[in-house]
Amino acid sequence: MALQNAFKRALLKRERLVGGWFMSASPVIAELMANAGYDFMVIDIEHSIASTHDLHALLQATAATSTSTVVRMASHDRTQIKFALDQGAMSLYFPMVNNVDEAVALARACRYPPFGDRGFARMHRGSRYNTVSDYFERINQEVCVIAQLETPQAMSVAMQIGSTPGIDGLFVGPGDLSVALGHGGDVTHRQVRELMEEVGSYCRRAGIPLGTVMPTPELVAWAYNAGYNFVSHASDLGLLMNAARSGVQRIRDMASDARMSDPPTVSAPGTAAAY
């Protein structure tokens, strides 16, 4: 694996990226999602059954694909940050970053001295088991730190957080933002959209990478138009549930329309079609 963060390079150029969102903790599903054509995929360990202890297998499952992986951390815990980086994660989302002081602390926790205070070790997956001779210099440049803005307070200081040295981009969490505004998870509420558009306009003018997650392709397109350049669509669990419910409902609708007087022909024993 090359020690090069393609996601960060595309992000800083504000390329338009489409992302997946992964919650199931299954290496098989992670590998499947990473082969679906996304530019990047977020491994969510904040709101899923996955944890930092699953990262080794999940990062291995996606390593051979062209899809970049991003880890959405559960907290600002320095031990968990160190563990994720040692497992080979190079791009991290951090929830609930509400001020510049928190942003500075996270930027430093992800980098070795003199730019930060990440704990030192040689033998781990991140350094390719100590086979990358200049890992400790290069990783400080390759690591990508994304601050999540999820409250009105954070949105009001987006400019300052986005300009913090060592913060490589911003991510607006529309679900938490809508709840904080009193709109119960409605990411399409007018007040949520207006705040997101305001931050999107600023980041577009300032050249700051800005991302979010949206439940439908139509809302992903809206986010692009509002100034967001890296946007994830739904999640593996959401896509599976929607497909399952849609299939069940279609079968029930077709069954209710069928003429009950004409039962289907039953194949003779041994002649059933394989499936």
C-alpha positions in Angstrom: 0.0 0.0 0.0 1.4 3.4 -1.0 1.6 5.9 1.8 -0.3 8.5 -0.1 -3.7 10.0 0.7 -5.6 10.4 -2.6 -8.7 11.5 -0.7 -6.8 14.4 0.9 -5.3 15.5 -2.5 -8.7 15.5 -4.1 -10.3 17.2 -1.1 -7.9 20.1 -1.1 -8.5 20.7 -4.8 -12.2 20.8 -3.9 -12.9 18.1 -6.4 -16.5 16.9 -6.4 -16.5 13.6 -4.7 -19.3 11.1 -4.0 -19.0 8.9 -0.9 -20.5 5.9 0.6 -21.3 5.4 4.3 -20.6 2.1 6.1 -22.1 1.0 9.4 -22.5 -2.8 9.4 -19.0 -3.7 10.7 -18.8 -6.6 8.1 -15.5 -6.8 6.2 -17.4 -8.5 3.3 -19.9 -5.6 3.0 -17.0 -3.1 3.4 -15.2 -4.8 0.5 -18.5 -4.8 -1.5 -19.1 -1.1 -0.9 -15.6 -0.2 -1.7 -16.0 -1.9 -5.1 -19.3 0.0 -5.9 -17.6 3.0 -7.5 -17.6 5.5 -4.7 -14.7 8.0 -4.5 -14.5 7.5 -0.8 -16.3 5.5 1.9 -16.8 6.6 5.5 -16.4 3.9 8.1 -18.6 5.1 10.9 -17.6 4.0 14.4 -19.7 6.6 16.2 -23.2 5.4 15.4 -22.7 1.8 14.5 -21.6 -1.5 16.1 -18.1 -1.1 14.6 -15.3 0.2 16.9 -11.7 1.0 16.6 -11.0 -2.7 17.2 -12.7 -3.6 13.9 -10.6 -1.1 11.9 -7.8 -3.5 11.1 -10.0 -6.0 9.2 -12.2 -3.2 7.6 -9.2 -1.3 6.3 -7.7 -4.5 5.0 -10.9 -5.4 3.2 -10.9 -2.1 1.3 -7.2 -1.7 0.7 -7.1 -3.3 -2.7 -9.8 -1.0 -4.1 -9.6 2.5 -5.6 -12.1 3.8 -3.0 -10.5 5.9 -0.2 -11.5 5.1 3.3 -12.3 7.7 5.9 -13.0 6.8 9.6 -15.7 8.7 11.5 -14.4 8.6 15.1 -16.7 8.2 18.0 -15.2 11.0 20.1 -12.1 13.2 20.6 -10.4 10.5 22.8 -6.7 10.7 22.2 -6.1 7.0 22.8 -8.7 6.0 20.2 -7.2 8.5 17.7 -3.8 7.0 18.2 -5.1 3.5 17.8 -7.0 4.4 14.5 -3.9 6.0 13.0 -1.7 3.1 14.0 -4.1 0.7 12.2 -3.5 2.7 9.0 -6.4 5.2 8.9 -5.2 8.4 7.3 -8.4 10.4 7.0 -10.6 11.0 10.1 -13.9 12.8 10.8 -14.4 14.1 14.3 -17.9 14.7 15.7 -19.1 17.8 17.6 -16.2 20.2 17.0 -17.7 23.4 18.4 -14.7 25.8 18.7 -11.2 26.5 17.6 -9.6 25.1 20.8 -11.1 21.7 20.1 -10.0 21.9 16.5 -6.4 22.7 17.5 -6.3 19.8 19.9 -7.6 17.3 17.3 -5.1 18.6 14.6 -2.3 18.1 17.1 -3.5 14.6 18.3 -3.2 13.4 14.7 0.4 14.5 14.1 3.8 13.7 15.5 6.0 16.4 17.0 6.9 19.1 16.2 3.5 19.7 14.6 1.5 17.7 17.2 1.7 15.3 20.1 0.7 11.9 18.7 2.2 9.0 20.6 5.1 7.3 18.9 5.5 3.7 17.9 7.2 1.9 15.0 5.6 -1.5 14.6 2.0 -1.1 13.4 0.0 -1.3 10.2 0.2 2.4 9.6 3.9 2.3 9.0 3.5 -0.9 7.0 5.1 -2.6 10.0 8.1 -0.3 10.0 8.9 -0.8 6.3 8.2 2.9 5.3 11.5 4.5 6.3 10.2 8.1 6.3 6.8 7.3 7.7 7.1 9.7 10.7 7.8 12.6 8.4 5.4 11.7 5.6 2.3 10.9 7.7 2.2 14.4 9.2 1.5 15.6 5.6 -0.7 12.7 4.5 -3.1 12.6 7.5 -6.4 14.4 6.8 -8.3 15.9 9.7 -12.0 16.8 9.2 -13.9 18.8 11.8 -17.7 18.0 12.0 -20.0 21.0 12.6 -23.2 19.8 14.1 -24.6 22.6 16.2 -25.6 26.3 15.6 -22.6 27.3 17.8 -20.2 25.4 15.5 -21.8 26.8 12.3 -21.4 30.3 13.6 -17.6 29.8 13.9 -17.2 27.7 10.8 -14.8 30.3 9.3 -12.4 30.1 12.3 -12.5 26.3 12.6 -12.0 25.9 8.8 -9.0 28.2 8.9 -7.3 26.4 11.9 -3.8 25.1 10.9 -4.0 21.3 10.7 -7.7 21.2 9.9 -8.0 20.0 6.3 -11.8 20.3 5.8 -15.2 20.7 7.4 -18.2 18.4 7.5 -21.7 19.5 8.4 -23.7 16.9 10.2 -27.3 17.6 9.1 -29.0 15.2 11.4 -27.5 16.6 14.6 -27.8 20.1 13.3 -31.5 19.6 12.7 -32.0 18.2 16.2 -30.0 21.1 17.8 -32.3 23.5 16.0 -35.4 21.8 17.3 -36.4 20.1 14.0 -36.2 16.5 15.1 -33.9 15.0 12.4 -35.6 16.8 9.4 -32.5 17.6 7.3 -34.7 19.3 4.7 -36.1 21.9 7.1 -35.8 25.5 5.8 -33.6 26.6 8.8 -31.3 23.7 8.4 -30.9 24.4 4.6 -30.3 28.1 5.2 -27.5 27.5 7.7 -26.0 24.8 5.4 -26.2 27.1 2.4 -24.6 30.0 4.4 -21.6 27.8 5.4 -21.4 26.3 1.9 -21.2 29.8 0.3 -18.4 30.8 2.6 -16.4 27.6 2.1 -16.8 27.9 -1.7 -15.4 31.5 -1.7 -12.6 30.6 0.8 -11.6 27.4 -0.9 -12.2 25.3 2.2 -13.2 21.7 1.5 -16.7 21.0 2.8 -18.6 17.8 3.1 -21.9 16.4 4.4 -24.1 13.3 4.1 -27.5 13.2 2.4 -30.1 10.4 2.2 -31.1 10.7 -1.5 -29.3 11.4 -4.8 -31.5 14.5 -5.2 -30.3 15.9 -1.9 -26.7 15.1 -2.7 -27.1 17.2 -5.9 -28.6 20.0 -3.8 -25.5 19.9 -1.5 -23.1 20.1 -4.4 -25.0 23.2 -5.6 -24.9 24.7 -2.1 -21.1 24.6 -2.0 -20.3 21.1 -0.6 -17.7 19.2 -2.6 -17.5 15.8 -0.8 -20.9 14.3 -0.1 -21.8 10.8 1.1 -25.1 9.1 0.1 -27.1 7.0 2.6 -25.4 4.0 4.1 -25.0 0.3 3.6 -27.7 -0.4 6.2 -30.0 2.3 4.8 -29.6 1.0 1.3 -30.3 -2.6 2.3 -33.3 -1.6 4.4 -34.8 0.5 1.6 -34.3 -2.3 -0.9 -35.8 -4.9 1.4 -38.9 -2.9 2.3 -39.4 -1.9 -1.3 -39.2 -5.5 -2.4 -41.6 -6.7 0.3 -44.1 -4.0 -0.5 -43.9 -4.7 -4.3 -44.6 -8.4 -3.7 -47.5 -7.7 -1.4 -49.0 -5.2 -4.0 -48.6 -7.7 -6.8 -50.1 -10.5 -4.7 -53.2 -8.4 -3.9 -53.7 -7.6 -7.6 -53.3 -11.3 -8.7 -56.5 -13.2 -9.6 -56.9 -15.7 -6.8 -58.9 -18.0 -9.1 -55.8 -18.8 -11.2 -53.3 -20.4 -8.9 -49.7 -20.8 -10.3 -48.8 -24.1 -12.0 -46.7 -26.3 -9.7 -43.8 -28.0 -11.4 -43.5 -31.8 -11.2 -41.0 -33.2 -8.7 -37.5 -32.8 -9.8 -38.2 -30.1 -12.5 -38.2 -27.0 -10.3 -36.0 -24.2 -11.6 -32.7 -23.6 -9.9 -32.3 -20.3 -8.0 
